[in-house]
Amino acid sequence: MSDLYLICRLSPLSFRIDFCTQECLRCEWLDLTELAKTSETTPITSRVARLLLYGLENGFQNIDLTMEQMPAVYSGRFYQLYHRRLPETP
């Protein structure tokens, strides 16, 4: 068994949160710096917060993976390969 986590960086259209009160007790925006430092979260949430802070401060090119769609052995099928960008060759 394996897990795959995908992190998307999006910008909100507004900071208003509409949520289902039958599914959630509360919803709120969290400060990324505080989220990275708190011990009241899961290890993966803390790591993602630290990665995002690093990307904001040093550029996301240092942490991002790219996706390359490539043809599979079987005709008409494709697979996606996720990897760091290769350096440009002159």
C-alpha positions in Angstrom: 0.0 0.0 0.0 1.2 3.5 -0.7 0.0 7.1 -0.3 0.4 9.9 -2.8 0.1 13.5 -1.6 -0.3 16.3 -4.1 0.1 19.9 -3.0 -1.3 22.7 -5.1 -0.5 26.3 -4.5 -3.6 28.4 -5.2 -4.6 32.0 -4.4 -8.0 32.5 -2.8 -10.5 34.6 -4.7 -11.6 35.8 -1.2 -10.8 35.0 2.4 -14.4 34.2 3.2 -14.9 30.6 4.1 -18.3 28.9 3.5 -18.4 25.4 5.0 -20.9 22.7 5.8 -21.7 22.9 9.5 -22.9 19.3 9.4 -19.5 18.1 8.3 -17.2 20.6 10.1 -17.2 22.1 13.5 -15.1 25.1 12.4 -13.0 26.3 9.5 -10.4 29.0 9.6 -7.4 30.3 7.7 -4.1 29.4 9.4 -0.9 31.4 9.4 1.7 29.3 7.5 4.6 30.2 9.8 2.6 29.2 12.9 1.4 26.0 11.2 5.0 25.1 10.5 6.0 25.6 14.1 3.1 24.1 16.0 3.2 20.6 17.6 -0.6 20.4 17.3 -0.6 19.1 13.8 0.4 16.0 11.9 4.0 15.6 10.7 3.1 15.8 7.1 1.1 19.0 7.6 4.1 20.5 9.4 6.5 19.4 6.6 4.2 20.8 3.8 4.0 24.1 5.7 7.8 24.3 5.9 8.1 23.4 2.2 5.7 26.2 1.3 7.6 28.7 3.5 10.9 27.7 1.9 9.4 28.1 -1.6 8.0 31.5 -0.8 11.4 32.7 0.6 13.7 30.9 -1.8 11.7 30.2 -4.9 9.5 27.2 -5.7 11.9 26.0 -8.4 13.9 24.5 -5.5 11.1 22.2 -4.4 8.7 21.8 -7.3 8.3 18.7 -9.3 7.3 18.8 -13.0 5.0 16.3 -14.7 6.0 14.9 -18.1 3.5 12.8 -20.0 5.2 10.1 -21.9 3.9 7.3 -24.3 3.5 3.9 -22.7 4.6 0.7 -24.3 0.9 0.0 -25.2 -0.2 2.0 -28.2 -2.4 5.0 -27.4 -1.7 4.8 -23.6 0.3 7.4 -21.6 1.8 7.6 -18.2 2.9 10.6 -16.1 6.4 10.9 -14.8 7.0 13.4 -11.9 10.5 14.6 -11.4 12.7 17.6 -10.7 13.5 19.7 -13.7 16.7 18.8 -15.5 19.3 21.5 -15.9 19.2 23.2 -19.3 21.9 22.0 -21.6 23.7 24.5 -23.9 
